[in-house]
Amino acid sequence: MSQKKIRPMLQFINLDQDWPDKRPAEQRRRDFGEIYDEFSDDKAGDQASRCEQCGIPFCQVHCPVQNNIPDWLKLTAEGRLEEAYAVSSATNNMPEICGRICPQDRLCEGSCVLEQSTHGTVTIGAVEKYITDTAWENGWVKPVQPVEELDQSIGIIGAGPGGMAAAEELRKLGYTVHIYDRYDRVGGLLTYGIPNFKLEKDVVQRRVTLLEDSGVVFHLNVNIGEDISFSDLREKHDAVLVTTGVYKARALNNPGVGASGIFPAMTYLTASNRKGLGDAVPAYDDGTLNAAGKNIVVVGGGDTAMDCVRSAVRQGAKSVKCLYRRDRDNMPGSQREVTNAIEEGVEFVWLSSPEAVLHDEDNVATGVRAVRMRLGTPDASGRAKPEIIDGSQFVLPADLVIEALGFDPEDLPGLFGEPKLGVTKWGTLKIDYRTLMTNMDGVFAAGDIVRGASLVVWAIRDGRDAAASIGKYLLAKASDDAAPLRKAS
């Protein structure tokens, strides 16, 4: 972008909302490439100039990492992209990733005053992606170089977005950081859960390389409690942070769920992503976890369900149906993802719930018997409660049934061999929310393992907060005068 082109703000009165070009559905359903093209320099600057520069920036208020969105939009409109990146990255360790995968329609863009006043939101996510991709291209993204190297170390369990964000912040403070993960690559769900058409893996890998260049040490294929004990890990480091996420899939409990051909969403998505990464995936190659030529039924209505149905389309499925017990307005996932899925040929079966999985004499799934629902009074979540319509059963043919019903925490005290590690009644780790420390001194927890299954941007926020709290803990530990941080009771 030319440094001389300085655009005035509040151009929403002259400029319509616009988005980066989206590849035609018929083209994009044939591959796993990202579906949006890059913003041109002029279009990014024009869209940024539509910002109203609100006195109370609701976009920032509703951003989990509290991004200073109006400021970096103004800098973008003025062609000051390096400064825009500096402001954006000051609160977000992965702005180019959030720009790609955040459900902006539920967060910043959905809260934009222009959206509420029917002028059409500023396309915040697309501009955020443009700023950071430009920063990478121009070499503005630099490894962390602490002012002082400290002699204390932190062990982080989990190399997903929360652990990665915490590691970068801890390196800024000068601490030695070691990340332990049971998988063979860094990134967690960024690598194995989210398909390439939303997040190409080289985007994740350059962040991993940046952390390595910043001095973060990764220990992969390491199971805590097996390859190294939790007590040994605590002994080795001055503090420990648990950012494992939640990976225990919620399963169907209907008759017939013991049939073959029923898989959790992460099992299916991991196989697809590994194949894209060039790994040998026998279960994909032999057709077990490959949708090609099959009738696919995905049960669930969140973003993971959207990842599954859109992956199945690209694998060449015969038909792809999403079975959801509420209507579209009550879906928990991003409406943009629903729109993209419909464009690509996915059929949504709204207000329907599985009643049984049908199978043949060899116990191989052949279909899903479902029942129609209607929405009644709101339940504890505030959404209308689905109610069964008697006598409304119908059958969907299905060769592959994918459970995208959400995730629960694994039994970390059992996995880690540390029964003293406190958990809540939901199985998440128990912390003091002021300090993020568990009931064990020097052991902290952040991200989904504390709040339950949530968004990547919340994991980043929690990782940043945990890093700050660990820094206070270690300073207090080194000082005779400072008060100790509170542990979970």
N, C-alpha and C positions, 0 to 999 in steps of 0.2 A: 504494500500500500504506500502511495506517495506520502511523504511526511508533510507536504504542502497542502494536502487536501484536508482541511479542518471543517468538519460538518457541524452546524448548529444542532442542538438537541431539540426534543419535543417535535420531531418530524413526523409523528404519527398522524398529524393533520394533513400532511402532504404525501406520505408514503404508505402504501398498503403493507400488511404483513406478508412476508415471503419466507420461503424455506429453501434449503439446499435442494437441488434437483434429486428426485428419487427415481431409481431405475424402474422401468416398467415391470409389473408383476410377472409377466410371462418370461421375461429375461432373468429376473433375480431368483425365481423359483428353481432355476436350473443349476445354481451354484451357491456356495456359502460365503461369497464376498459381501462386504458391508453394502447396505442398500442405498445409503445416501452418498451423493457426491460431495466434494468439498465446496464450501462457500467461496465465491470469488472475492478478491479484496474489496471491490466496490460494493458488492452486495452485503458483505459482512459489515462494512462501515455504515452503509445505509440503514440496515436493520438495527444496528446498535444506536443510531441517531434517533430512532423512534422512541427511545426511553423517555419517560415523563419526568425522571429525576425527582421522584416523590419525596416529600418531607419525611414521611414514614414509609420506608421501602419494604412493602409487604413481601416482595420476592426474597429479600435477605432474611426477614423474620421467619419465613417458612422454609429456609434452606438449613438442613441439619448442621452444616459446617459454618453457617453464618457468613457466607460469601458476601463480600462488599460489591454486589452486582452493579448497582448504579455507577460506581466509580470506574470499574473496568469497562463498562459499556461506553461511558463518556470518553475514556482514553482510546478505545477502539475507534469511535467515531472521529476522533482527532488524529488518527493515524499513529498514535503513540503505543505501538503494540508491545514493545519490550516492557514498558511500564505497566501496561494492561496485564501482561503475564505475571509480573512481579506482584501485583495486587491480588490477582486470582490465586496464585500459588501460595500466598501468605496464609491462607486459611484452608487450603485444600491440597493434599499431597498428590492427588491424581485427577486434576481437572479435566484432562482429555478423556479419561475413562468415565468420569461422571457425566461429561458432555454427551457421551455416547449411550450410556445405559441407565442414567437416572430417569425415573418417571416424572419428567418435568411438569407434565400436565397435572400431577397430583401435588407438586411442590411449588417451585419458584414461579413457573409460567402460569400455573393454575391460580396463583395468588396475585398475579400482575394486575394493577389497577386498570390497564388498558383492556385486559381480558374481561374484567368484571364490567367494564363500561361499553362492551361490545365493539371496541376498536380492533381487537385481536392482539394477543399477547406479543411482547417482544420475544423473538426466538432465542432465548437466553442460552439454552443448551447448545444449539448449533454455533453460536458465537463463541461460547466457552471452548468448544472443541477446536474451532478455527484458531483462536488465540494460541492455544497450547501446541497444536500441530505446527503452527508458524514458529513458535519458540523452539521446538525441537529442530526444525529445518534450519534455523539460523544459529544454532548452537548456544542459545540463551539458557538452556536447562543444564545446570552444573551440578556435579557431585557435591555433597556436603563436605565442608572443610572446617571442622570445629576450631574455635579460637584457642582452646586448650584441650588436650587429651587427658582425661581423668583415669584413675587406676581402678575404677569400679566397673563391673560388668553386669549386664542384664541378659537373662535367658528368656526368649519369647517362644511359647509353644503355639505354633500355627502360623503358616506363611501366607495367609489370605490378606485381604485388604486392611483389616484391623491391625494385624501384626506388622505389615509393611509400613503403614502410616506411623505406628508407634516407633518402629525402628529408625525411621528417618528423623523423627523429632528427638529421639534419644541421642542419636549421633550429633545433632546440632548442639546438644548440651555437652557433648564430649565423652559420653560413655561408650564403652565397648559393648557391642550388641551381637548376640548369637541367636539365630532363629532355627528352631527345630520343627520339622514337618514330616509326617508319615508318607507323603506322596513323593514322587520322583521329580516333580517340578514345582517351582514357586508359583503362587498366585491363588491357590485354593479354587474357589468357585469361579474366579475370573478366568482361570485356565481350563478347568474341567467341567464347569457348570453352564457357562454362558456361551452360546454358539458364536461362530465367527461372523455371521451376518449382523450381529450386534456389536461384537468386539473382536477384531482380528488379533491373533495371539502375538504378533510382533509389537503391538501397542503395549501389551503387558510385559513382554520380554525387555523392552527398552527401559521400563521402570525397574525391573529386576537388576539389569546391568548397572543402572544408576546407583542402586543401593549397594551393589557389590563394589563399585568404584568409590562409594562413600565409606567403605570399610565394614559394612555389615557382612557377617559370616553366616552362610546357610549350611545347615546339616540336614540333608534330605534322606528319605527312606529310614527315618528314625521314629520308632514307636516308644513314647514315654511309658514306662512301666514294664517294657520288655528289653529294648536295646540300652536304655539308661533308666535308672530308677528315679522317681520324683524326688526322693530325698537326696540322691546324688546331685541332681540338677540344682536343688536349692543350695547344696553345699558348694557347688562350683561357682554360683553367681551370687551377687549381692542382692538381687531382686529377681523375681520371676513374674512374667505376665502371661496369662492364659488367654489366647484368642483363637480357639479351635473352631468356632462356629458351631452350628448344629446340623448334623448329618443323618440323624435317625429318621428314616422316612415314615410318615403316617401311611398306614395300609388300609385297603378295603377290608371290611369284615362281613362281606356278604357270602351267601352260599356259592360254592364253586371257585373260591379264590385260591384253592390249592392246585388249580389247573396250570399246565405249562403255558407260557405266552403272556404272563402277567409280570410286569417289572416296575420297580420304583423309577421315578423320573430321573434321578441322578445316575442310576445304573445305565439308563438309556443314553442320557446326554454325555456322560463320561466316555462311553464307547464311541459315540459320534465324534467328540472332540479329539480323542486319542487317534482316531482314524485320520482326522484332518491334520494332526501333528506328525503323521507318518509312522505311528506305532503299529506293531503287529497286534491286531484285535481279532482273535479267532471267532469270538461270539458274533462279531459284526460280519466277518467274511462268510461264515456258514449260514447267515440269515437270521440267527436267533435275535440279534439286536439291530437288525436292519429292516427298515420299513418298506423296502422296494417290493412293489407288486402286492402289498398287503392292505387289508382294511384295518385302519388304526382308530382306536377310540382312546382319547385322553380324558381322564376324569379329574376335574379341578378347574379353577378359574383365575389363578394368579399368574404372575409373570413367568414362573417356571412352566406352567401348562402351555403358555404361548410359545416358549422356547421349544417345547416338545412338538407341538403341532406344526410349527414352521420348519423344524428340522425334518419331520416326517415327509412333508411336501417335497423338500429338496432331495430326499433319498429316493423319491419316485414311488411313493405310496399310491395304491389304487384309489383309496378314499381316506380322508382324515376328518374325524368328527371330534368336537370338544363337548363333553357332557358336563353341564353345570346346573346346580340345583336352584340358583336364583336367576334373575334376568340380567341383561347387559348393564343396566344402570347400577346394579348392586355388585358387580364384579370387583374383586380387590385389586386386580392388575391394571396396568396402564391401558387406557382406551386407545392410545396410538398403536399399541401392540395388537390389540384386537382388530383395529382397522387394517393393519398390515397383513394380519393372518387372513382376514376375509378376502382382501385383494388377491392373495396368493392361492385361494381356493379352499380354505378350511371352512367346514360347515359347523356352525355352533348350534347345539341342541339345548336351548335355554329351558329353564324351569323343569329340569329333569334330573332324576337321581338314580344311580345304579341299584338294582334290587338283587341281581344274581349274575354270575358269570356262567355262561353256557359252554359246554365242552362236549367233545365227541367221546367215543368209547375208549380212545387212547388217552383220555384226560388232557386233550389239547383244546385250548380256548377256541370257540367258534363264534361267540357273540356275547353281547351284554343285554340282559333284560333290564329295562329301566321303567320308571313310573313318572308320570307327569306331576308337577308340583304347582301350587299357587302360593303367593306371598300373604302371610297373615300379619299379626301384630309384631312389633320389633322385639328382638331377643336381647340378651345382655350386651351384645356388641352394638346395639342401636340400629341394626339392619333388620328388615322385615324377615320374619321367620318362615322358612319354607314349610308347607303343609302338603301331605300326600292327597292326590285326587283319586279316590277309590275307583278301581276298574279301568285305570288309564294305562295299563302296562303296554309296552311295545318292545321290539327287539332290534338292536343294531348289530349287523354283522361285524365281527372283530377277530382278526388273526393275531393281533398284538394289542394288549391293553396296558396303558401306562398310567400309573398312579401318581398324580401331581397334587397331592392333598396337603402338602406342607411338611414341615420338619420339626422334630423334637430333639432335645439334647440327648447325647449318649451318656452312659453312666461313667462320668469322668473319674470319680473316686475309685471305681472298680477298675477302669482301664489303666489309671495311673498307679494302682496299688497303694492308694493313699486314702484310707477310710475317714481320716480326720477332716478332709476337705469338705466344707459345708455346702449343701445344696438347698434350694428352695423346694416347695411342694411340687413345682413344675419340673424339677430336675436341672434348672439353670444354677449356675454358681451363685452363692450368696455373697454379697459384697456390702460394704458401707458405701452408700451412694455419694457421700461427700469426698471419699478418698479412692474409691474403686478397689480397696483392699479386701481380700477374702477374710475368713476367720483365722487364716494362718499368716503369721508375721512375715512381711516382705513378699507375699504372693498376691498378685493383683489379677483382675480379670476384666475383659472388655469385649464389646461386640455382641454377636448373637448368643454366645454362651451365657450372657448375662440378661439380655433383653428378649431373647427368643428370636426366631427367624425374622429378619428384617432386611433393610436395604443396604447395599454396599456403602452408600454415602453415610449411613449411620455408623457402620463399622469404622469408617475413616475417622469420623468425629470421636467415637469412643476411644479409638487407638491414640488419637492426639491428646485427649483428656487423661488417659492412663499414663502416657509418657510424662506429662506435666506433674501428675501426682507422684509417680515414681521418683522424679527429680526432687520433689519436696521431701519425700521419704528418706532418700539417701543423704540429703543435706541435713535433715534432722538427726539422722543416725550418726553423722560425723560431728554433730555439735552437742555439747553437754547442756546447752541452754535451751535448745529448741524442744518444743513439745512433740511427742510422738504422734504419728497419724493414727486415726481411728481404724480399727479392724471391724469386720462384720461380726455381729453378736451371734 
